[in-house]
Amino acid sequence: MAQNLNELCTTLVDDLYGGLTSQVFSILMRLGRASLPTLRTETRLPLRNLRNALAVLIQQHLCLWCTDEDGYTYYESDWYQAYALVQSGKIVKIVEERCGKTAGILVSNLLEMGHCKVGDLVSAYERLFNKNPSMVNADVHLVNGTAGTNGDRGHRYGNLGDQRDQASGQIQSVAHIHEELKNLLSKEFITLVGSNHFKPDADLHNEAVVEVQSKEFPDGVKGRKATAKYASALIRQKKKLRDGNGGTSSLESTLGSLKRKRSERDSPNKRPNPGGTLTNGKNELNGYVGHLDDDKGPILRVNYEKFNVVFRNEQLSSLCERYLGETTAKVYGTTLRCLENHIPRCYDRFGAAQDADLSEEEGDECDDEEHMTPSVTSYEVEAALDPSVDLKAGLGYVSNAHDIENGSRRQTSPIADLDDDDDIRVPQSHSSRVNGNHVSTVFGGECERLVRQHMGILREDPRHFIHWLSTRGGGEWSVDFNSITKYLIQTQIENTVTARFGREAARVIRVLHSKGKLDEKQVSKFGFFREKHVRTILTRLQEAGFLEVQEVPKDNARQPSRTIFLWFFDQDRCRSMLLNDTYQAMARLLQRAKFERERIKEVLDKAERTDVQGKEDRFLTEHERMALRRWSDVEETLLTQLGRQDDLVILFRDFIPIEAV
């Protein structure tokens, strides 16, 4: 896997930042950890060029570094951030759909710059507006602090999304930028940057070990109970280094410490506070604004871990739509989005599962919110659901024109429509949204009942999309992401096997995944195969790496006739194998795109000239226009396939750790 991943990441860095930067990055990927003299020896570059390349890599978070006690600085490549370059288009599209076009522009700027101080970002826009006042209330993108296009990253590796609301994408003032940034912070799409974000995990681990041993275990770790406490303390210290000092999130403390002045809050020129819910469920933005430009403000960057949560929700919604229909999938997608506010990441790479080994006394000292399963009520789902969704469409009801009025669900409250076995106490009223306005509706009505029916369908499905917890709020629900993600991964593996070897091979995979280790006779029995036929399928799957075989001899002679051959399916190994194949396929796609681009480089350079743009019919020949159209079709095809391959990588790598499967 390392070779294909190295090739892919180096290709991405070379495509976006040039050959000099990609050369240094490739050496770091190969060496793993190196000092500046070692890099100079390996790259044979002048010291000035080498330092410039390292500066670009560190700015883009593609290179981690740490200085030891002797003053020597070591550098290490961050392949995860390098791969994330391919997801820029998807990220900007999600932000534009959730927060508007202006937020998408700001996130695009952060993607291009890696990380940036708020004051520097605002100063760049101020200089731009002072230089050209007509740029105010215009769609502006910054590249390295100047006006220009949205950069290669946004356009080359994905569509930036529909430009639906042109007015919402206009940057009106500095205060407008502050409000959009606080909205992105509240949704955790962007995060604060500290010095620990530039250190490798190994150095953070060493710092945590020294801190825990010196303060909590000065006499050493002895005994099973002390070992469990030491492991728990080490995990908490790592999270403290990651999230900030004091054991609380840097984002929460920053937003909570910045008081909002009454004069600014009541100013008519200010946009309304978008609000937002933080990880702990508290709304910290109400009553606060935060002067983000004080002393250049905090340093911000894109939070890729949060976008992995969004990607997972999208794939789970697609899975639900495949089995339960579009309407129920929309209800499920709304449920996942409500839970999304309480989930900062898909999983914690520092190993939170070790906390289960603690004693009851130690478990009481842990943060309850961290180990609490996020939940959502039926009332919250109904309030957040798109009013234009016809909830009767997926329940076998005959469509009625009176059910949808002016694009919104009509809210009625016939209490008699509740089932006889529904012993749920509900409040008399609830604030809901109709045509963008908040109106008071009566719970227990048809709309709320239909939502509960959809939630019941999701609960009773064999895949168990949701789980019932209590009757609070018309029904309290949670999602077992670990279980449903494993099912999603298994489904993708079976689809891959079906495409390569046929349905019978996928049936064999399904049987072995369900039953465990089986011999040929048992596989043929459970899969309804002829024994000679199943042997051929098992051999093909073993050669491809999808199955493994274990030899169990009956005696010490170990003769084949006296040996039992047990076939088994290892999902962990299959994920790693398919992930490696996907990395290789993505690298080939990028290399093909680069080759096709080089073939018509002269035509592209001519078409990108400012005096030619918009006047292609006048300055380009028919042959050149045909070459541009052909290149556009080829690029669209390659990037579409690249996006599909990226979905597989996200599924196999980012939703759940391979070691935990």
N, C-alpha and C positions, 0 to 999 in steps of 0.2 A: 504493500500500500504506500510505503514511503516514497518510492520512486515515482509513481503516478501522481501522488499528491504534490511532490516537489515540482514535477513538470507542469502541473496545472497552475499552482500558485506563482511559479516563475513566469509563466505565460501571461497571467493576469497583470502582474507587476510590470512586466515589459511592455504590455499593451497600453498601460495607463501612465507610467512614470518613466519609461525610457530604458535603454539598454544598460546604462551605467548603474542605475538603481537595481535593476533586475539581476545584474551580475553579482553585486554585493549580497543581495537577498538569497540568490542561489547558493553562494558559498556558506552563508549562515544556515540555510536549510540542510546543507550537507554536513557541516561541522557540528551543528547543534549549539555550541557555545564557544565563543572565541573572543580574544582580546584584540585591541587595535593593532599591535605588531603582527599578530597571527593573520589578521585579515589583510594587512598590507602585503605580507609574504604570499598569501594564497591568491589574491587578486592581481598583484603586481601593478597596482594603481598608484599614482602620486598621492601623497598624504592629503593634499587639499581636496582632490576629487573624492577620495574615500570618505573624508569627513562630510562633504556635501551630500553624498549618497546616504550616509547614516542619518544626517539631519532630516532628509526627506522621509526615510523609513520610520524614524521616531515620531515625526509629526503626524504621519498616517497610522501610527500604532502598529506598524508592520514589524517593528524591532523593539524588543524589550532590553533593558540594561540595568546593571546594578554595580555599585562600587563597593569593594570589600574594605576591610579594616586597614589593609596596607596601601590603599589608594589606587588599586588596579581596577579598571572598569572592564566589564565583560558584557558582550552583546549576544542576544539570542533572538532568532526569528519567531514571529507569532503567526503561524500558518493559519490559525482560525480567522484572524483579522484579514489576512491575505485572501482567503476564500470568500469572505464576506463582501469583497468588492463586486462579486457577480450578482449580489442581491440588492444593489443600490436602486435599480429601477422598481423592484417590488416594494421596497421600503418607502420610497417617495410616493408611489401610487396609494399605498395604505394610508399614509399621513394625509394626503389630499382628500381621500374619501372620508376620513374620520374628522379631520380638523380644518379642512379648507386648503385652498391653493396657496395662500400666504405661508401657512405652516409648512407646506410642501417645499416652497422656495427656501425657507430657512433651513430645513433639514437637508435639502440638496447642498446648500452652502457648507453645512457641517460635514457632510460626506466628502465634499471636495477638499476641505481643509483639514480633515482628520479630527482636530479639536481646536477650539477657539475661545478666547475670552469674550464675554458678552460686550464689554466696552469696545473691544476691537471690531467686533461685528457691527455694532451700532455706528462707530466712527466711520467705518467704510461706507455705510449707507448715507451718513451725513455729508461726507465729502462728495459723494455722488450727487446728492440732491443740491448741494451748494454749487457744484460745477454746472449742473443742468437742472434748473428748477422744474422743468417740464417733466422730469422723471418721477416726481411725486404723484401718487395715485396711479402709478404705472407698474406693469409686471417687470420686475427687475431680478436678475440673477447675478451673483457675485462669483468671480473666479479669482482667487488670491487677492481679494479686496478691490477688484475692478469690475466694471460692468461688462457683460458678455453673455454668451450662451450658457446653457445649464450644464455645460461640461460633458466630457465624453462618458463619464460614468453613468449619468442619468439616461443618456440616449442610447449608448452602445449596448448596455446589458439589460434593457427592458424599457417598456413604454412607461412614461411618467404618469399615465392615467388620463382620464377624460377631463378636459378643461370645462367643467360644467358651469361653475359660477365665476364668471369673469370678475365681477365686482368684489367677490370675497378674496380674490388673489391680489388685490391692490394694497401695497404698503403705503399707509396713509401718513404715519409719523413714527417718531422714536417710541412714543408710548404704545403705539400699535405693535411694534416689534416686541416690546417688553411683555405685553399681554399674551401674544402668541407664544413666546418662549415659556411663560409661566403655565400656559395651557398644556404645552408639550411636556413640561416637567411634571405636571400633575398627573398626566396619563403615562408618565415614565417612558415616553418614546425617546427622550434624551435624558442624559444623566450627568452628574457632576464628575469631574476628573480630579483625582488626587495623585500624589507621587507614587503611591503603591500600585496604581494602574499600569505603571511602566516597568514594574519589577516582575521577573519570572516567578512561576509558582514555587519553584524549588527554593528561591531566596525568601519568599514569604513564609514558606514552611519552616525554614531554618530560624527566621526571626521569631515565629510563633513558638517554636520549641524552646528557644533561649528564654523568652518572656515567661512562658508557663513554668518551666523548670526552676527559674530563679525566684519567682514570686510565690507559686503555689506548692511546688515540690522541691524545696531546697535540699531535702535529705534523700532524694531519689524516689523512684516508684517501685513499691514492693506490694505484692499481693494482687489477687484478681480484682478486688473492689477498687483498689488504688489505680490499677491499670485502666479500668473502665472510666474512672473519674478523670484520669489524665487524658484519655482519648477525647472525652467530652470537652474538657477545658481547651484542648488543642484546636478542636473544631470551632469553638466559640471565639478563640483568639484569631483564627484565620478569617472568620467572618467579620470580626471587628476591624482587622486590617483592611479588608475589602470594602466595607461599608463606611468606615470612618471611625473616629475616636468616640469613646463614650458608649459604644455598643449599639448606637442607634443609627439609622440611615442618614447619610449626609444630606440627601435630598429632603427628607422630612425636617431635619434640624434647620436647614437653610431656609426653607419656606416658612417654618414656624417662627424663626427669629427675626424676620423682616416685617416690622410693623407697617401698617398702612395708615397714612395720614388722612384725617377726615377731609381736609381740603382737596386732596387728590381723589379721594373716594367719591366725593360729591361733585367733582368737576364735570361739567356737561360735555367736555371734549374727550372724556375717557370712554373707551368702549366698555360694555358691560363685562364683568368678570366672568370668564367661561366656567369657573369652578372646576372641581375634579375630586376624585377620591384617591387617597394614597393607599399604599399596601396594607396598612393597618385598618382601613375602613374609615378613618377620620378625615373630615373635610378641612384641611389645613389652609385652604386658600381663602375661605370666607373671613374677611376682616384683615387680610394681609395683602400686600402688593409686592413689597421687596424692591429696593432700589438696586436693580441688577447691575447698574453701571457704576456703583460705588467702588472706587479704586479699581477700575476696569472690570469689576464684577467677577463672578466665578467662571471657571473653565468648563465648557460643555462639550459633549460629544454624543453620538448616536448610541442608544442602548440596544445592542443587538439581541441580548437575552430576552428583552420584552417582545421583540418582534418574532422570536421563535414561538412565544405563547400565541401570538396572533396567527402565525402560520399553522400551528397545530389546531387551533379552533377552526380555521378554514377547511383543513383536510377532514376533520371530524364532521363538520357540517356536510361536506360532500359525501362522506360515507353514509350519513343518516339519510340524505336525499336519495341515495341509491336504493335503500331498502324500505324507507317509510314515506317517500314522497316529498314534494317541494314544500308544502305548507308546514308539515311537521318539522322539516329541516330548518325552516325559518324560525320556528319557535325554539328549536334546539340551538340554533346559532345565536339567538337573543339570550338564551340561558348562559351560553359560554361567554358571551360578551359581558354579561353581568358579573360572572365569576372572574373575568379577566382582570378587573380592577384590584383583586385581592391576590393575584398570582404574579410575583415579580419575574419568575423564570420557570422554565419547564422542570428543571431539577438542579440541585445544588452540587457543583462539582467537588465540594469539600467533604462530601460524604456524610450527610445528615442522618443516614440510616444507622450509623453507629450509636446514636443516642438511644436506640431501643435497648441497648445492653445495660443501661444505667439502672441503679436501684431506685426505689420509689422516692427516697429522700433527695437524691440528686436530680431526679426528674422534676421534682417540684420547683427546683431552682431555675429550670430552663424557662425560656420565654414561651408562654402559652400560645401567643398569637402565631409564633413561628410553626408550631406543630399542630395548629388547629386546622381542620379540614374546612375549606371555604364552602359556603352554602348560599343558596338563593331561594327566595320564596316565590310562590305563584303570583302574588300581587306585584312583586318587583318585575317579574318577567312580563306580565300583562301591561304594566306601565311603560316598560322600555320597548315593547313590540311596535313595529311599524304599523300605524293606524290603517294603512291601505291593504294589509294582509287579510284575506278572506279566510277566517278560521274554519268555516264550514267545508271548505274545498277538500280537505283531507280526511273528513270524517264521514263521508257518504251522504251528506246533506244535499238536497237539491238547491242550486243557486237561486237566490232571490234578489231581485234588483233593489229591494228595500234594505238589504243587509249592508250595502255599500252606498254611501251618500256623500257626494262631493269628495270622493277619494278617501274617505275615512270610515272606520267602523262605527256604526251607530251603537251607542251605549244604552242598553235596556237593563232592567233589573227585576225580572219576574222571579221572585223567591221560590215559587212553586216549581221552577225548572230544576232545582237541585235534586239529586238522587236521594232516595229514602235512606240509604245507608251512609250518607255524608253527614257525619256527626262532627261538624267543624263550626266553631264560633268565629264569625267574621265581623269586622268593624262595620259600622253603618255607612261610612263614606270613605272615598279614596280619591286622591287627586290624580287624574289621568289626562292624556293629551289627545285633543281632537282638533285637527286642522291647525296644529301649532299652538293652540291655546289650552291653558289648564282649566279644566272644568271639574266639578264635583260629580262623581258617579256613585252608584250604590253597588257594593259588592254583593256577590251572590247572584249577579245577573248572568245573562247568556254569554257575554264575552268572557267573563272570568271562568264560567263553567267550561267553555270550549277550551280555554287554555289548560285547565286541569285535565281535560280529556286527552289533549295532546301530550301533556306530561305523563299521563298514565300509559299512553302508547309507548313513549320512550322508556318508561320503567319496565314494562312487560316484555319488551323486545328481548330475544335471546342474547343479544349483544350487550344488554344492560347499559344503555347510553347514560342513564341517570339512576340515582338511588334515593329512595324516600328516607327522610330523617325524622320529621315530626309534623304536627298539624299547624305549626306556627305560620301565620301569614297566608292561610289558605293552602298550606302544604310547603314544607321545607325540603329542598332537594340538594344533592351534591353529585359530583361526577368523580368516578374512580378513573383518573387519567392514566394510571399505570396499566390497568387492565385493558381499557379500550384502546390504548396506544399499542399494546402488544398485539391485539387483534388486528389493528390497522396494518402493522408491520407484517403479520402473518398473511394477511390478504394480499399485500403487494408481492410477497415472495411467491405465493401460489399463482398470482397473475403472471409473474415472470416465467415460472416453470411451465404454465399453460402455453404461453407464447412460444417457448423454445421446444418443448417436448410433447405438448398435447395435454388433453384433459385427464387421461389415465395417469400420467406422471404426477399431475397435481393431486389426484385422488390418493396416490401412494404417499405423497408428502403430508396430506391431511390426516391419513390413517396413522402414520408414524408420529406425527405431532400430538395426536390425541392419545395414542396407546403407549407410546414409549418404544423401548427396544423390542423388536419382534424378529423371528426367523422368517424364511420364505413362505413356509406353509401358513403361518399366522397372517402374514401380509396378504396372501392370496385369499385367505378365508374372510378377513375383515373387509377387504377391498373388492371381493367378488371377481377375482381374476383366476385364470388358469395358471398353474404353478410355473410352467415353462415360459408363459408370456410375462409373468411378473419378474422373472429373473432377468430378462432383457431390459426391462424398465429400470430395475434396481441398479444394474450395471451402468447404464447410461447416466443415471443421476449421480452415481458415485464418481464416475469419470469427470463429470462437470463440477463436482465439489459440493453438491447439495445434500448428499447422504454420506454417512460413515458406517463402517462395519467393524464389529468387535468379535474377535475369535475367542471362544471358550472351549478349550480342549477337555475331553472327558478323561484322559489319562496322560501320563508323562510322555508318551510316544509322540503326541501332538500330530497325529496323522490327519489329513483332511477328512477322511471318512469317519474319524472319531472326534470331529470338532463341530461345535455348534457356531454358526455364523449369525450374529444378531445385528440387524440393521437398525439405525436410529437417525433421527433428524436433529441437528443442532442449530437452533435459530440464531444463536450468537455468531457462529462461524459463517452462516449464510449471509447475515447482515454485513459482516466485514468483507466477505468476498464480493457481494454486490456493490458495496460502497467503493471498493477498489476499482471494479469495472466501470462504475459511473464516473469516478475521477478521470479515468483514462479516456472515456468517451467525451467528457467535457473538454479535456485538453485537445483532443483531435478536432472538435468543433471550432475551438478558438484558433487553432493553427490553420484550419481550412479557411476560416473567415479572413485571417491575415493574408493567406496566399491569394485569395480572390481579390482582396483589396489592393495588393501589390500589382496585380495584373493590369488594373486600370488606374494606377496611381496618378498618371499624368492627367487623365480626364477628371478625376476627383479634385486634384489641385486646381485645375482650371475652373471647375464648377463652384469651388469654394471661394473664389475671388470675389471681392465686394462689388466690383463693377459687372460681374456676371450674374450674381444672385438676383433672381427675379426676372432676368432677361435671358434665360437659357435658350429660348426659341430663336433669339437673335444672334447670340454669340457661339452657340454650340451647333455642330453639324448633326445631321440625322444619325450618322453612325455613333457619335458620342452620346446622343440622347438615348439611343437604344442600349448602349453599354451601361449607362446610368440606371435605366429601368431594369436591366438584367441584374445588375449588382444589387439594386434595392430588393428584388425578389429573393435573391440568394441570401442576402443578409437577414431578411425577415424569417426565412425558413430556418437558417442556422440558429438565430437567437430564440426562436420559438422552441426548437428542440433543446437548446441550452436551458431555457426556463423549466422545461419538463424534467430534465436531468437534475436540476437544482432542487426540485420538489422531492425527488427520490433521496438526495443527500440529506435534506432537512429531516425527512422521515426516518431514515436509517441511523442518523447520527445525533440529532439535536433534541429529539423529544424525550428520549429515555436513555440513560447510559448503557452501553453495550454490556458492561460487567454485571448490570442488575437484571438482565433478561433471564 
